[in-house]
Amino acid sequence: MSQRKITSALLSVYHKEGLAPIVESLHRQGVQLYSTGGTQSFIEEMGIPVTPVEDLTSYPSIFGGRVKTLHPKIFGGILYRRDNEEDVKTAEQYEIPAIDLVVVDLYPFEETVAAGGSNEDIIEKIDIGGISLIRGAAKNFEDVLIVSHRSQYAELLRILSEHQASTSLELRRYFATLAFGVTSQYDSAIYQWFAGQTYTGRAADIFNFKQLPQNSLRYGENPHQSATFYGDLKSMFDQLNGKELSYNNLVDVDASVQLIDEFTDTTFVIIKHTNACGVATAPTAKEAYLNALSCDPVSAFGGVIVTNTKVDMAVAEELNKLFMEILIAPEYDEAALDLLKSKKNRILLKRNVVQPTKHMFKTVLNGVLVQDKDTVAETAAEMSPKTEKAPTESEYKALEFALKVCKHTKSNTIVLAKENQLLASGVGQTSRVDALKQAITKAKEFGFDLNGAVMASDAFFPFADCVEIAHQAGVTAVVQPGGSVRDQDSINYCNENGLAMVFTGVRHFKH
């Protein structure tokens, strides 16, 4: 029979918020209530009759509460099949009452970890009875309704009031699906904690993506592709204006926040198709934005802009002149926000402080690649001079700046910069020479003088051709990882022509 009437219920929850109306509704409809510990006391204080599980099992809660419901009288009542003649006979033989509804949540394991609980506290928040009850009830969804999280209370209350505590098979299957999602996420969190403890965090970001909050997107990279974002956007951003974020928006937002996090001084970054088309650091937000925009005002049209400083009215007036998809900032002046909201589709995000993940995931073939994020950021002190001429202090600062941009740009890449200012970059080229030529052409197109500029490369130069072309364009200092069998050719050219070159020993491919 598809339709089932709830005649008995087991309630055992850690969080009691929102439980009272459910208890009252069950009582009004004559449902027999069973409960444990704190939940039992909660129900009794409401003046509603409830049977302790100890009366069924003949065992008290033992081992400090580790064992309460783990008993055949409880799990038998949940798991026996009402349409199976042998199961029904066994239930009658051992006086096992049917349990039609299970309302249970899990100990707050993740919250305890996040709060910095001790190992003992964390271990004790690994739920055993609760997760077993959820799995048992979900397995027997043919007969039992499982409510596995307090976020489901409102729907349960609606079922109780609108359907007189009667449930369909389709509904019970739906709640069972939610239940296995809860248990999967819970076990993933426990695994992550154990893996982090055992392997010093190397595996700590592996996740069961389908158990993260789901956000359906209009479509994927193209309209014929469906897409979903699995993650908690609301914890990362407060959306203050504009339409829903798309797949491509999210990819660009990710690229923009990863790059802006390389900087501590007042900085603006402009992203287009995951690559920076403008980056600048300056004393004021307005100056930083205008310098970033000057790098490539054509590509900036329809781009994603991010800053690490408050958006005040002075910079907002300049920003408002540009058509942009998204603006991201940690803070907005009220007047500036009102002005920027004048474009109803412009997406305005207030970024919150969220601990970033340590790993990156990428699907390939029929599997998933996992790697550590590229968190290396070389300072001038870590750069090893390889030429007779060393960079000046100003050139070292420019080289640091260029490397930060280079690390977040599609390979093959060349970045041309001066201190605190991106001049141009060549992105995603099949040849490093082509990347350099692209960067030089763009810099000149937008009026930049490359005399005294620096060049950063994401990987080594296999020949001296790049340093020669850069030198002819006006570049005076170069940073690269080194490691080519022909490194000396590039070094010799620099020595013969008065260029400074430093090695980092770190490659920054971005595929």
Secondary structure, DSSP 8 states (H G I E B T S, - for coil): ---EE--EEEEE-S--TTTHHHHHHHHHTT-EEEE-HHHHHHHHHTT---EEHHHHHS---BTTTTBSS-SHHHHHHHHS-TT-HHHHHHHHHTT-----EEEE----HHHHHHTT--HHHHHHTS-SHHHHHHHHHHHTTTT-EEE-SGGGHHHHHHHHHHSTTEE-HHHHHHHHHHHHHHHHHHHHHHHHHHHHHHTTTTTTT---GGGS-EEE-S-SSSTTS--EEES-HHHHEEEEESS---HHHHHHHHHHHHHHTT--SSEEEEEETTEEEEEEE-SSHHHHHHHHHHH-HHHHTT-EEEESS-B-HHHHHHHTTS--SEEEES-B-HHHHHHHTTSTT-EEEEE------SEEEEEETTEEEEEE-------GGG-EE-SSS---HHHHHHHHHHHHHHHTS-SS-EEEEETTEEEEEE-S-SSHHHHHHHHHHHHHHTT---TT-EEEESS--SSSHHHHHHHHHT--EEEE----TTHHHHHHHHHHHT-EEEE-S------
